[in-house]
Structure formats: C-alpha cells, structure tokens
Amino acid sequence: MTNLISEADYLKALQSGHRRSFQELRALAVAYNAAQDMVDIAMAGGWRIQIDRAKIAELAMLPPSALENLSLSPTGVAIELDAEDVHISLEGLLATIIPVKALARRAAPATKPVRKALAG
C-alpha cells in the first residue's frame, strides 16, 4: 500500500520551500581570487562579499593551488572543497567574519517600530 500525497499538500510543501529559500543565506557562486588571496562569494540576494583567505580557518593552511576547485553545495548554503574534505557553512562563516555589532546596527532601525508597537 502506498500513501500518496494530495495536490494541496504538494503545493503547500512547494510554497514552504520557496519561503525558506528566501530566509536562508544562499550563494550563487564562489571563486578563489589568487591575485588578492581572497574568496569571492556572490550571494543570492544580489550582494557580493570578498573574504581574506587567512580569515577562513578551514582554508588558511591550504596551498593556494588547492583553492582553484572551490564550489558550492547544491543548495548554495555551503562552500565545498571536496579534494580537501572541506565543507563550510555560509551562515557560520559570515557569522564569524561580520561583527555582531555591525549586524545589530543594521537591524536596529527595523526593530524600533516593533518595540514601540509592543510598548503601546
């Protein structure tokens, strides 16, 4: 006996996945820039970030030639270097690279109306 899902359940799952894809940090491309010794990441939100390789613990000790094969996980949420068995979560990487205070300052204007609404 097989349990089939309904079309409504299928559509609900698709919508849920679509919403989640906008909430997760995802990259579209990653590359190693040997001239600057930086890792370039193009994010799905339309922004780019360059990170000094020395600041990425998993890559700092590897020879630059090993970084030519950087790739993304199929979902775009991790940087991978299969030959070296390296897998780096984008969320974790960005959390260690971007200062928390900088993120808090950027988020502060968005949270002020919520606080006023809750206080009133």
N, CA, C and O atoms as CSV, one atom per row, in Angstrom:
chain,resi,resn,atom,element,x,y,z
A,1,MET,N,N,0.837,-1.174,0.000
A,1,MET,CA,C,0.000,0.000,0.000
A,1,MET,C,C,0.889,1.247,0.000
A,1,MET,O,O,1.811,1.363,0.807
A,2,THR,N,N,0.604,2.160,-0.901
A,2,THR,CA,C,1.375,3.398,-0.958
A,2,THR,C,C,0.496,4.558,-0.518
A,2,THR,O,O,-0.693,4.621,-0.833
A,3,ASN,N,N,1.101,5.453,0.202
A,3,ASN,CA,C,0.403,6.667,0.621
A,3,ASN,C,C,0.766,7.789,-0.343
A,3,ASN,O,O,1.924,8.197,-0.428
A,4,LEU,N,N,-0.198,8.265,-1.041
A,4,LEU,CA,C,0.015,9.352,-1.970
A,4,LEU,C,C,-0.301,10.669,-1.276
A,4,LEU,O,O,-1.233,10.763,-0.476
A,5,ILE,N,N,0.498,11.689,-1.600
A,5,ILE,CA,C,0.190,12.993,-1.025
A,5,ILE,C,C,-0.803,13.705,-1.935
A,5,ILE,O,O,-0.832,13.493,-3.147
A,6,SER,N,N,-1.596,14.537,-1.328
A,6,SER,CA,C,-2.587,15.262,-2.121
A,6,SER,C,C,-1.909,16.407,-2.867
A,6,SER,O,O,-0.801,16.821,-2.526
A,7,GLU,N,N,-2.584,16.900,-3.873
A,7,GLU,CA,C,-2.054,18.046,-4.616
A,7,GLU,C,C,-1.935,19.261,-3.705
A,7,GLU,O,O,-0.990,20.040,-3.826
A,8,ALA,N,N,-2.889,19.424,-2.796
A,8,ALA,CA,C,-2.842,20.546,-1.853
A,8,ALA,C,C,-1.608,20.450,-0.952
A,8,ALA,O,O,-0.940,21.454,-0.705
A,9,ASP,N,N,-1.303,19.237,-0.459
A,9,ASP,CA,C,-0.109,19.053,0.368
A,9,ASP,C,C,1.164,19.322,-0.431
A,9,ASP,O,O,2.114,19.918,0.076
A,10,TYR,N,N,1.168,18.882,-1.663
A,10,TYR,CA,C,2.316,19.108,-2.535
A,10,TYR,C,C,2.539,20.599,-2.754
A,10,TYR,O,O,3.668,21.076,-2.646
A,11,LEU,N,N,1.479,21.338,-3.059
A,11,LEU,CA,C,1.590,22.774,-3.279
A,11,LEU,C,C,2.016,23.496,-2.003
A,11,LEU,O,O,2.790,24.451,-2.055
A,12,LYS,N,N,1.511,23.039,-0.859
A,12,LYS,CA,C,1.893,23.641,0.422
A,12,LYS,C,C,3.390,23.437,0.686
A,12,LYS,O,O,4.064,24.346,1.172
A,13,ALA,N,N,3.900,22.263,0.371
A,13,ALA,CA,C,5.321,21.973,0.547
A,13,ALA,C,C,6.172,22.832,-0.386
A,13,ALA,O,O,7.228,23.323,0.013
A,14,LEU,N,N,5.721,23.011,-1.613
A,14,LEU,CA,C,6.442,23.877,-2.550
A,14,LEU,C,C,6.501,25.310,-2.040
A,14,LEU,O,O,7.554,25.945,-2.094
A,15,GLN,N,N,5.388,25.818,-1.551
A,15,GLN,CA,C,5.350,27.179,-1.023
A,15,GLN,C,C,6.271,27.321,0.185
A,15,GLN,O,O,6.977,28.321,0.318
A,16,SER,N,N,6.262,26.334,1.053
A,16,SER,CA,C,7.123,26.359,2.230
A,16,SER,C,C,8.595,26.396,1.826
A,16,SER,O,O,9.372,27.172,2.383
A,17,GLY,N,N,8.976,25.574,0.876
A,17,GLY,CA,C,10.350,25.563,0.385
A,17,GLY,C,C,10.732,26.878,-0.268
A,17,GLY,O,O,11.856,27.353,-0.108
A,18,HIS,N,N,9.806,27.465,-1.000
A,18,HIS,CA,C,10.063,28.749,-1.649
A,18,HIS,C,C,10.303,29.840,-0.598
A,18,HIS,O,O,11.238,30.630,-0.726
A,19,ARG,N,N,9.463,29.883,0.435
A,19,ARG,CA,C,9.645,30.864,1.518
A,19,ARG,C,C,10.976,30.649,2.229
A,19,ARG,O,O,11.695,31.608,2.507
A,20,ARG,N,N,11.305,29.397,2.523
A,20,ARG,CA,C,12.543,29.082,3.229
A,20,ARG,C,C,13.757,29.484,2.394
A,20,ARG,O,O,14.777,29.890,2.950
A,21,SER,N,N,13.665,29.378,1.087
A,21,SER,CA,C,14.799,29.729,0.236
A,21,SER,C,C,15.145,31.204,0.333
A,21,SER,O,O,16.291,31.581,0.087
A,22,PHE,N,N,14.184,32.045,0.686
A,22,PHE,CA,C,14.458,33.466,0.851
A,22,PHE,C,C,14.993,33.781,2.243
A,22,PHE,O,O,15.584,34.841,2.445
A,23,GLN,N,N,14.801,32.894,3.193
A,23,GLN,CA,C,15.254,33.120,4.560
A,23,GLN,C,C,16.683,32.635,4.775
A,23,GLN,O,O,17.387,33.162,5.637
A,24,GLU,N,N,17.114,31.663,4.026
A,24,GLU,CA,C,18.455,31.105,4.181
A,24,GLU,C,C,19.474,31.950,3.433
A,24,GLU,O,O,19.179,32.519,2.382
A,25,LEU,N,N,20.681,32.024,3.993
A,25,LEU,CA,C,21.782,32.649,3.276
A,25,LEU,C,C,22.228,31.663,2.207
A,25,LEU,O,O,22.672,30.556,2.510
A,26,ARG,N,N,22.104,32.078,0.964
A,26,ARG,CA,C,22.487,31.212,-0.148
A,26,ARG,C,C,23.397,31.968,-1.086
A,26,ARG,O,O,23.246,33.173,-1.287
A,27,ALA,N,N,24.334,31.256,-1.651
A,27,ALA,CA,C,25.245,31.843,-2.627
A,27,ALA,C,C,24.924,31.300,-4.016
A,27,ALA,O,O,24.408,30.193,-4.175
A,28,LEU,N,N,25.244,32.106,-5.000
A,28,LEU,CA,C,25.078,31.689,-6.395
A,28,LEU,C,C,26.405,31.231,-6.990
A,28,LEU,O,O,26.436,30.397,-7.894
A,29,ALA,N,N,27.510,31.789,-6.468
A,29,ALA,CA,C,28.828,31.446,-7.000
A,29,ALA,C,C,29.890,31.699,-5.939
A,29,ALA,O,O,29.736,32.550,-5.063
A,30,VAL,N,N,30.968,30.937,-6.046
A,30,VAL,CA,C,32.133,31.132,-5.179
A,30,VAL,C,C,33.371,30.898,-6.029
A,30,VAL,O,O,33.385,30.026,-6.897
A,31,ALA,N,N,34.408,31.683,-5.772
A,31,ALA,CA,C,35.658,31.530,-6.520
A,31,ALA,C,C,36.813,32.027,-5.663
A,31,ALA,O,O,36.643,32.889,-4.800
A,32,TYR,N,N,37.977,31.474,-5.916
A,32,TYR,CA,C,39.181,31.934,-5.239
A,32,TYR,C,C,39.879,32.937,-6.135
A,32,TYR,O,O,40.146,32.640,-7.299
A,33,ASN,N,N,40.181,34.118,-5.617
A,33,ASN,CA,C,40.881,35.168,-6.335
A,33,ASN,C,C,42.338,35.109,-5.894
A,33,ASN,O,O,42.699,35.667,-4.857
A,34,ALA,N,N,43.167,34.441,-6.672
A,34,ALA,CA,C,44.568,34.227,-6.305
A,34,ALA,C,C,45.356,35.530,-6.246
A,34,ALA,O,O,46.238,35.673,-5.399
A,35,ALA,N,N,45.061,36.469,-7.116
A,35,ALA,CA,C,45.790,37.733,-7.149
A,35,ALA,C,C,45.654,38.507,-5.833
A,35,ALA,O,O,46.593,39.175,-5.401
A,36,GLN,N,N,44.486,38.411,-5.205
A,36,GLN,CA,C,44.240,39.125,-3.947
A,36,GLN,C,C,44.223,38.192,-2.738
A,36,GLN,O,O,44.088,38.656,-1.605
A,37,ASP,N,N,44.357,36.886,-2.963
A,37,ASP,CA,C,44.278,35.867,-1.919
A,37,ASP,C,C,42.973,36.003,-1.135
A,37,ASP,O,O,42.961,36.001,0.096
A,38,MET,N,N,41.880,36.119,-1.884
A,38,MET,CA,C,40.547,36.306,-1.312
A,38,MET,C,C,39.589,35.267,-1.873
A,38,MET,O,O,39.788,34.739,-2.967
A,39,VAL,N,N,38.549,34.986,-1.104
A,39,VAL,CA,C,37.455,34.147,-1.574
A,39,VAL,C,C,36.307,35.076,-1.924
A,39,VAL,O,O,35.847,35.840,-1.075
A,40,ASP,N,N,35.842,35.022,-3.156
A,40,ASP,CA,C,34.748,35.854,-3.640
A,40,ASP,C,C,33.455,35.047,-3.610
A,40,ASP,O,O,33.389,33.931,-4.126
A,41,ILE,N,N,32.429,35.633,-2.995
A,41,ILE,CA,C,31.143,34.941,-2.906
A,41,ILE,C,C,30.055,35.863,-3.443
A,41,ILE,O,O,29.904,36.990,-2.971
A,42,ALA,N,N,29.299,35.389,-4.426
A,42,ALA,CA,C,28.141,36.115,-4.957
A,42,ALA,C,C,26.905,35.526,-4.291
A,42,ALA,O,O,26.593,34.350,-4.476
A,43,MET,N,N,26.207,36.346,-3.519
A,43,MET,CA,C,25.056,35.883,-2.755
A,43,MET,C,C,23.772,35.986,-3.571
A,43,MET,O,O,23.668,36.802,-4.487
A,44,ALA,N,N,22.804,35.153,-3.229
A,44,ALA,CA,C,21.536,35.116,-3.946
A,44,ALA,C,C,20.768,36.419,-3.809
A,44,ALA,O,O,19.961,36.749,-4.678
A,45,GLY,N,N,20.998,37.161,-2.745
A,45,GLY,CA,C,20.314,38.436,-2.541
A,45,GLY,C,C,20.828,39.556,-3.419
A,45,GLY,O,O,20.328,40.678,-3.349
A,46,GLY,N,N,21.831,39.265,-4.251
A,46,GLY,CA,C,22.357,40.273,-5.172
A,46,GLY,C,C,23.585,41.002,-4.653
A,46,GLY,O,O,24.059,41.936,-5.300
A,47,TRP,N,N,24.105,40.603,-3.516
A,47,TRP,CA,C,25.305,41.251,-2.992
A,47,TRP,C,C,26.483,40.303,-3.050
A,47,TRP,O,O,26.317,39.089,-3.168
A,48,ARG,N,N,27.679,40.872,-2.966
A,48,ARG,CA,C,28.914,40.096,-3.056
A,48,ARG,C,C,29.759,40.390,-1.824
A,48,ARG,O,O,29.670,41.465,-1.231
A,49,ILE,N,N,30.565,39.429,-1.461
A,49,ILE,CA,C,31.491,39.630,-0.355
A,49,ILE,C,C,32.815,38.987,-0.715
A,49,ILE,O,O,32.855,37.911,-1.312
A,50,GLN,N,N,33.907,39.659,-0.346
A,50,GLN,CA,C,35.252,39.112,-0.505
A,50,GLN,C,C,35.801,38.897,0.891
A,50,GLN,O,O,35.733,39.785,1.741
A,51,ILE,N,N,36.346,37.714,1.124
A,51,ILE,CA,C,36.887,37.392,2.434
A,51,ILE,C,C,38.339,36.972,2.274
A,51,ILE,O,O,38.663,36.108,1.459
A,52,ASP,N,N,39.205,37.593,3.060
A,52,ASP,CA,C,40.618,37.244,3.071
A,52,ASP,C,C,40.744,35.767,3.453
A,52,ASP,O,O,40.217,35.339,4.480
A,53,ARG,N,N,41.431,35.009,2.636
A,53,ARG,CA,C,41.566,33.565,2.877
A,53,ARG,C,C,42.133,33.269,4.263
A,53,ARG,O,O,41.759,32.272,4.880
A,54,ALA,N,N,43.028,34.120,4.758
A,54,ALA,CA,C,43.643,33.906,6.068
A,54,ALA,C,C,42.622,33.961,7.200
A,54,ALA,O,O,42.882,33.445,8.287
A,55,LYS,N,N,41.460,34.581,6.960
A,55,LYS,CA,C,40.420,34.678,7.993
A,55,LYS,C,C,39.475,33.481,8.000
A,55,LYS,O,O,38.587,33.390,8.848
A,56,ILE,N,N,39.666,32.568,7.060
A,56,ILE,CA,C,38.828,31.366,6.994
A,56,ILE,C,C,39.692,30.203,7.457
A,56,ILE,O,O,40.521,29.695,6.702
A,57,ALA,N,N,39.492,29.787,8.702
A,57,ALA,CA,C,40.361,28.782,9.325
A,57,ALA,C,C,40.520,27.527,8.467
A,57,ALA,O,O,41.619,26.980,8.372
A,58,GLU,N,N,39.448,27.071,7.850
A,58,GLU,CA,C,39.491,25.833,7.062
A,58,GLU,C,C,40.341,25.970,5.794
A,58,GLU,O,O,40.794,24.966,5.244
A,59,LEU,N,N,40.560,27.198,5.328
A,59,LEU,CA,C,41.304,27.411,4.090
A,59,LEU,C,C,42.680,28.022,4.300
A,59,LEU,O,O,43.521,27.969,3.403
A,60,ALA,N,N,42.923,28.599,5.465
A,60,ALA,CA,C,44.146,29.360,5.722
A,60,ALA,C,C,45.424,28.548,5.515
A,60,ALA,O,O,46.413,29.074,5.005
A,61,MET,N,N,45.413,27.291,5.901
A,61,MET,CA,C,46.634,26.488,5.829
A,61,MET,C,C,46.793,25.728,4.504
A,61,MET,O,O,47.809,25.067,4.288
A,62,LEU,N,N,45.817,25.818,3.643
A,62,LEU,CA,C,45.895,25.099,2.369
A,62,LEU,C,C,46.711,25.895,1.362
A,62,LEU,O,O,46.728,27.125,1.423
A,63,PRO,N,N,47.391,25.219,0.432
A,63,PRO,CA,C,48.104,25.941,-0.614
A,63,PRO,C,C,47.097,26.603,-1.567
A,63,PRO,O,O,46.033,26.047,-1.837
A,64,PRO,N,N,47.440,27.782,-2.067
A,64,PRO,CA,C,46.524,28.469,-2.988
A,64,PRO,C,C,46.070,27.604,-4.160
A,64,PRO,O,O,44.933,27.735,-4.615
A,65,SER,N,N,46.918,26.742,-4.645
A,65,SER,CA,C,46.539,25.899,-5.783
A,65,SER,C,C,45.367,24.975,-5.447
A,65,SER,O,O,44.607,24.600,-6.340
A,66,ALA,N,N,45.212,24.606,-4.185
A,66,ALA,CA,C,44.105,23.727,-3.779
A,66,ALA,C,C,42.765,24.443,-3.851
A,66,ALA,O,O,41.720,23.799,-3.951
A,67,LEU,N,N,42.789,25.771,-3.800
A,67,LEU,CA,C,41.542,26.541,-3.752
A,67,LEU,C,C,40.926,26.793,-5.115
A,67,LEU,O,O,39.845,27.376,-5.202
A,68,GLU,N,N,41.578,26.375,-6.163
A,68,GLU,CA,C,41.046,26.567,-7.513
A,68,GLU,C,C,39.751,25.786,-7.732
A,68,GLU,O,O,38.982,26.100,-8.640
A,69,ASN,N,N,39.513,24.783,-6.912
A,69,ASN,CA,C,38.332,23.933,-7.091
A,69,ASN,C,C,37.241,24.195,-6.062
A,69,ASN,O,O,36.441,23.304,-5.777
A,70,LEU,N,N,37.192,25.401,-5.499
A,70,LEU,CA,C,36.100,25.732,-4.585
A,70,LEU,C,C,34.777,25.614,-5.322
A,70,LEU,O,O,34.671,25.972,-6.495
A,71,SER,N,N,33.775,25.110,-4.625
A,71,SER,CA,C,32.449,25.011,-5.230
A,71,SER,C,C,31.398,25.240,-4.154
A,71,SER,O,O,31.715,25.389,-2.973
A,72,LEU,N,N,30.158,25.265,-4.581
A,72,LEU,CA,C,29.040,25.423,-3.658
A,72,LEU,C,C,28.309,24.102,-3.506
A,72,LEU,O,O,28.315,23.259,-4.403
A,73,SER,N,N,27.683,23.941,-2.356
A,73,SER,CA,C,26.803,22.786,-2.188
A,73,SER,C,C,25.649,22.954,-3.174
A,73,SER,O,O,25.396,24.066,-3.635
A,74,PRO,N,N,24.956,21.886,-3.502
A,74,PRO,CA,C,23.849,22.002,-4.462
A,74,PRO,C,C,22.793,23.045,-4.074
A,74,PRO,O,O,22.166,23.642,-4.950
A,75,THR,N,N,22.595,23.268,-2.779
A,75,THR,CA,C,21.608,24.261,-2.345
A,75,THR,C,C,22.198,25.656,-2.199
A,75,THR,O,O,21.456,26.614,-1.984
A,76,GLY,N,N,23.520,25.793,-2.313
A,76,GLY,CA,C,24.155,27.102,-2.218
A,76,GLY,C,C,24.337,27.601,-0.795
A,76,GLY,O,O,24.584,28.790,-0.594
A,77,VAL,N,N,24.223,26.728,0.197
A,77,VAL,CA,C,24.344,27.169,1.592
A,77,VAL,C,C,25.699,26.828,2.206
A,77,VAL,O,O,25.935,27.119,3.379
A,78,ALA,N,N,26.588,26.218,1.431
A,78,ALA,CA,C,27.908,25.862,1.945
A,78,ALA,C,C,28.950,25.932,0.833
A,78,ALA,O,O,28.659,25.704,-0.341
A,79,ILE,N,N,30.171,26.255,1.248
A,79,ILE,CA,C,31.318,26.227,0.345
A,79,ILE,C,C,31.986,24.870,0.527
A,79,ILE,O,O,32.158,24.395,1.649
A,80,GLU,N,N,32.356,24.260,-0.577
A,80,GLU,CA,C,32.946,22.930,-0.514
A,80,GLU,C,C,34.272,22.882,-1.269
A,80,GLU,O,O,34.467,23.560,-2.278
A,81,LEU,N,N,35.154,22.073,-0.755
A,81,LEU,CA,C,36.412,21.765,-1.415
A,81,LEU,C,C,36.614,20.275,-1.198
A,81,LEU,O,O,37.302,19.858,-0.266
A,82,ASP,N,N,36.012,19.487,-2.060
A,82,ASP,CA,C,35.938,18.036,-1.876
A,82,ASP,C,C,37.306,17.368,-1.766
A,82,ASP,O,O,37.477,16.455,-0.959
A,83,ALA,N,N,38.271,17.800,-2.553
A,83,ALA,CA,C,39.583,17.162,-2.534
A,83,ALA,C,C,40.251,17.265,-1.166
A,83,ALA,O,O,41.074,16.423,-0.807
A,84,GLU,N,N,39.900,18.294,-0.408
A,84,GLU,CA,C,40.476,18.504,0.926
A,84,GLU,C,C,39.489,18.154,2.031
A,84,GLU,O,O,39.785,18.354,3.209
A,85,ASP,N,N,38.318,17.634,1.668
A,85,ASP,CA,C,37.249,17.294,2.611
A,85,ASP,C,C,36.865,18.500,3.477
A,85,ASP,O,O,36.738,18.396,4.697
A,86,VAL,N,N,36.684,19.643,2.814
A,86,VAL,CA,C,36.317,20.888,3.491
A,86,VAL,C,C,34.892,21.252,3.102
A,86,VAL,O,O,34.544,21.285,1.922
A,87,HIS,N,N,34.073,21.527,4.114
A,87,HIS,CA,C,32.695,21.957,3.911
A,87,HIS,C,C,32.434,23.078,4.918
A,87,HIS,O,O,32.507,22.857,6.127
A,88,ILE,N,N,32.130,24.278,4.422
A,88,ILE,CA,C,31.986,25.457,5.281
A,88,ILE,C,C,30.586,26.031,5.112
A,88,ILE,O,O,30.201,26.427,4.012
A,89,SER,N,N,29.838,26.075,6.185
A,89,SER,CA,C,28.507,26.678,6.168
A,89,SER,C,C,28.635,28.175,5.922
A,89,SER,O,O,29.420,28.847,6.590
A,90,LEU,N,N,27.865,28.706,4.964
A,90,LEU,CA,C,27.898,30.149,4.715
A,90,LEU,C,C,27.412,30.926,5.928
A,90,LEU,O,O,27.983,31.956,6.284
A,91,GLU,N,N,26.359,30.430,6.558
A,91,GLU,CA,C,25.822,31.116,7.733
A,91,GLU,C,C,26.874,31.192,8.833
A,91,GLU,O,O,27.066,32.247,9.436
A,92,GLY,N,N,27.548,30.090,9.094
A,92,GLY,CA,C,28.591,30.077,10.118
A,92,GLY,C,C,29.780,30.940,9.738
A,92,GLY,O,O,30.326,31.651,10.581
A,93,LEU,N,N,30.185,30.884,8.477
A,93,LEU,CA,C,31.310,31.688,8.005
A,93,LEU,C,C,31.020,33.168,8.167
A,93,LEU,O,O,31.835,33.908,8.719
A,94,LEU,N,N,29.863,33.602,7.690
A,94,LEU,CA,C,29.528,35.020,7.781
A,94,LEU,C,C,29.358,35.465,9.229
A,94,LEU,O,O,29.667,36.609,9.563
A,95,ALA,N,N,28.873,34.582,10.083
A,95,ALA,CA,C,28.724,34.932,11.499
A,95,ALA,C,C,30.085,35.163,12.148
A,95,ALA,O,O,30.195,35.976,13.066
A,96,THR,N,N,31.120,34.467,11.692
A,96,THR,CA,C,32.446,34.667,12.271
A,96,THR,C,C,33.185,35.839,11.630
A,96,THR,O,O,34.086,36.408,12.246
A,97,ILE,N,N,32.822,36.202,10.415
A,97,ILE,CA,C,33.515,37.266,9.694
A,97,ILE,C,C,32.911,38.640,9.972
A,97,ILE,O,O,33.642,39.607,10.190
A,98,ILE,N,N,31.593,38.730,9.966
A,98,ILE,CA,C,30.914,40.021,10.131
A,98,ILE,C,C,30.682,40.262,11.618
A,98,ILE,O,O,30.052,39.439,12.282
A,99,PRO,N,N,31.178,41.371,12.152
A,99,PRO,CA,C,30.994,41.653,13.580
A,99,PRO,C,C,29.515,41.736,13.960
A,99,PRO,O,O,28.710,42.326,13.239
A,100,VAL,N,N,29.174,41.144,15.086
A,100,VAL,CA,C,27.792,41.127,15.557
A,100,VAL,C,C,27.273,42.552,15.758
A,100,VAL,O,O,26.106,42.825,15.476
A,101,LYS,N,N,28.118,43.457,16.240
A,101,LYS,CA,C,27.687,44.843,16.465
A,101,LYS,C,C,27.273,45.508,15.152
A,101,LYS,O,O,26.330,46.299,15.123
A,102,ALA,N,N,27.982,45.186,14.069
A,102,ALA,CA,C,27.628,45.755,12.764
A,102,ALA,C,C,26.264,45.262,12.328
A,102,ALA,O,O,25.461,46.030,11.798
A,103,LEU,N,N,25.999,43.984,12.548
A,103,LEU,CA,C,24.689,43.445,12.193
A,103,LEU,C,C,23.598,44.071,13.055
A,103,LEU,O,O,22.515,44.382,12.557
A,104,ALA,N,N,23.874,44.255,14.327
A,104,ALA,CA,C,22.888,44.841,15.240
A,104,ALA,C,C,22.555,46.272,14.830
A,104,ALA,O,O,21.394,46.677,14.887
A,105,ARG,N,N,23.554,47.034,14.422
A,105,ARG,CA,C,23.297,48.419,13.979
A,105,ARG,C,C,22.422,48.439,12.739
A,105,ARG,O,O,21.533,49.281,12.615
A,106,ARG,N,N,22.672,47.517,11.823
A,106,ARG,CA,C,21.861,47.460,10.601
A,106,ARG,C,C,20.431,47.044,10.908
A,106,ARG,O,O,19.494,47.503,10.254
A,107,ALA,N,N,20.259,46.177,11.901
A,107,ALA,CA,C,18.931,45.677,12.249
A,107,ALA,C,C,18.160,46.645,13.130
A,107,ALA,O,O,16.931,46.577,13.174
A,108,ALA,N,N,18.837,47.541,13.832
A,108,ALA,CA,C,18.182,48.430,14.801
A,108,ALA,C,C,17.020,49.226,14.216
A,108,ALA,O,O,15.953,49.249,14.830
A,109,PRO,N,N,17.165,49.879,13.062
A,109,PRO,CA,C,16.021,50.649,12.548
A,109,PRO,C,C,14.782,49.792,12.293
A,109,PRO,O,O,13.658,50.260,12.475
A,110,ALA,N,N,14.978,48.558,11.877
A,110,ALA,CA,C,13.835,47.684,11.588
A,110,ALA,C,C,13.126,47.238,12.862
A,110,ALA,O,O,11.936,46.922,12.826
A,111,THR,N,N,13.836,47.208,13.981
A,111,THR,CA,C,13.223,46.716,15.213
A,111,THR,C,C,12.551,47.817,16.016
A,111,THR,O,O,11.713,47.516,16.866
A,112,LYS,N,N,12.881,49.074,15.781
A,112,LYS,CA,C,12.298,50.158,16.577
A,112,LYS,C,C,10.785,50.212,16.491
A,112,LYS,O,O,10.143,50.323,17.535
A,113,PRO,N,N,10.159,50.139,15.298
A,113,PRO,CA,C,8.693,50.173,15.265
A,113,PRO,C,C,8.065,49.008,16.024
A,113,PRO,O,O,6.993,49.165,16.610
A,114,VAL,N,N,8.703,47.857,16.025
A,114,VAL,CA,C,8.155,46.699,16.731
A,114,VAL,C,C,8.144,46.978,18.220
A,114,VAL,O,O,7.165,46.672,18.900
A,115,ARG,N,N,9.219,47.555,18.737
A,115,ARG,CA,C,9.287,47.853,20.168
A,115,ARG,C,C,8.228,48.871,20.557
A,115,ARG,O,O,7.588,48.738,21.600
A,116,LYS,N,N,8.041,49.886,19.722
A,116,LYS,CA,C,7.016,50.893,20.021
A,116,LYS,C,C,5.640,50.262,20.017
A,116,LYS,O,O,4.808,50.563,20.873
A,117,ALA,N,N,5.403,49.395,19.061
A,117,ALA,CA,C,4.096,48.753,18.969
A,117,ALA,C,C,3.843,47.872,20.173
A,117,ALA,O,O,2.718,47.810,20.669
A,118,LEU,N,N,4.876,47.185,20.653
A,118,LEU,CA,C,4.706,46.321,21.817
A,118,LEU,C,C,4.544,47.145,23.105
A,118,LEU,O,O,3.828,46.743,24.022
A,119,ALA,N,N,5.218,48.304,23.158
A,119,ALA,CA,C,5.140,49.136,24.357
A,119,ALA,C,C,3.788,49.840,24.459
A,119,ALA,O,O,3.305,50.111,25.559
A,120,GLY,N,N,3.191,50.128,23.328
A,120,GLY,CA,C,1.939,50.888,23.311
A,120,GLY,C,C,0.776,50.025,23.465
A,120,GLY,O,O,-0.356,50.509,23.471
